[in-house]
Amino acid sequence: MATVKSNQRKGPMQNITINLPELYNDIIQKFIKFRIVPSRSEAVRMAITEFLIREEQNMSLFHTIVDSQGEHDSPRSKTTSTIKSTQKRENGE
């Protein structure tokens, strides 16, 4: 898992409430005890950051595959088609 230092986070924080299984909390508490993470909040932020990075890479790969094979029935293809047709109408084409 990528490490994120507290001073690397940007922007204001949003306070949220989540429910975790006890097992997850127990593991996080062990990570805190062994100084792997400084806090439960930081452990959750690190996990979410890793998830977001991975999913962004997956979506980028997916879009590359879809784009290379032509238009498919994908959300991005529909969005791209909608944008292109709107631009043509606006340009009088």
C-alpha positions in Angstrom: 0.0 0.0 0.0 1.3 3.4 -0.9 2.2 5.6 2.0 0.7 9.1 2.2 2.3 11.6 4.6 -0.1 13.9 6.4 1.5 17.0 4.8 0.9 15.5 1.3 -2.9 15.7 1.5 -4.4 18.7 -0.2 -7.6 20.6 0.4 -10.0 20.7 3.3 -11.0 17.5 5.0 -14.6 16.3 5.1 -15.7 14.5 8.3 -17.6 11.3 7.5 -18.9 8.4 9.6 -18.3 4.8 8.4 -19.1 1.4 9.9 -16.3 -1.2 9.8 -16.3 -4.8 10.7 -14.7 -5.4 14.1 -12.0 -7.5 12.4 -10.9 -4.5 10.3 -10.8 -2.3 13.3 -8.7 -4.9 15.2 -6.2 -5.0 12.4 -6.0 -1.3 12.1 -5.4 -1.0 15.9 -2.5 -3.5 15.5 -1.1 -1.3 12.7 -1.3 1.7 15.0 0.3 -0.3 17.8 3.2 -1.2 15.6 3.4 2.3 14.2 2.6 1.3 10.6 -0.1 4.0 10.6 -0.5 6.9 13.0 -4.3 6.7 13.3 -7.4 5.0 12.2 -8.3 7.9 10.1 -5.0 7.8 8.3 -5.4 4.0 7.7 -8.8 4.6 6.1 -7.4 7.6 4.0 -4.5 5.4 2.8 -6.9 2.6 1.8 -9.2 4.9 0.0 -6.3 6.6 -1.8 -5.0 3.2 -3.0 -8.5 2.2 -4.1 -9.0 5.5 -6.1 -5.6 5.2 -7.8 -6.2 1.6 -8.8 -9.7 2.2 -10.1 -8.6 5.3 -12.1 -5.9 3.1 -13.7 -8.5 0.4 -14.4 -10.9 2.9 -16.0 -8.1 4.3 -18.1 -7.1 0.9 -19.3 -10.8 0.1 -20.0 -11.3 3.3 -22.0 -8.1 2.6 -24.0 -9.4 -0.8 -25.0 -12.9 0.5 -25.8 -11.5 3.4 -27.9 -9.1 1.1 -29.8 -12.0 -1.2 -30.8 -14.3 1.5 -31.9 -17.5 2.6 -30.2 -19.1 0.1 -27.9 -22.1 0.3 -25.7 -20.2 1.7 -22.8 -21.0 4.8 -20.6 -17.9 6.6 -22.0 -18.9 5.8 -25.6 -22.4 7.1 -25.0 -21.0 10.2 -23.3 -18.5 10.8 -26.1 -21.2 10.4 -28.7 -23.5 12.8 -26.9 -20.7 15.4 -26.6 -19.8 15.1 -30.3 -23.4 15.4 -31.5 -24.0 18.4 -29.3 -20.8 20.1 -30.7 -22.0 19.4 -34.2 -25.4 21.0 -33.6 -23.8 24.0 -31.9 -21.5 24.4 -34.9 -24.4 24.1 -37.4 -23.2 20.9 -38.9 
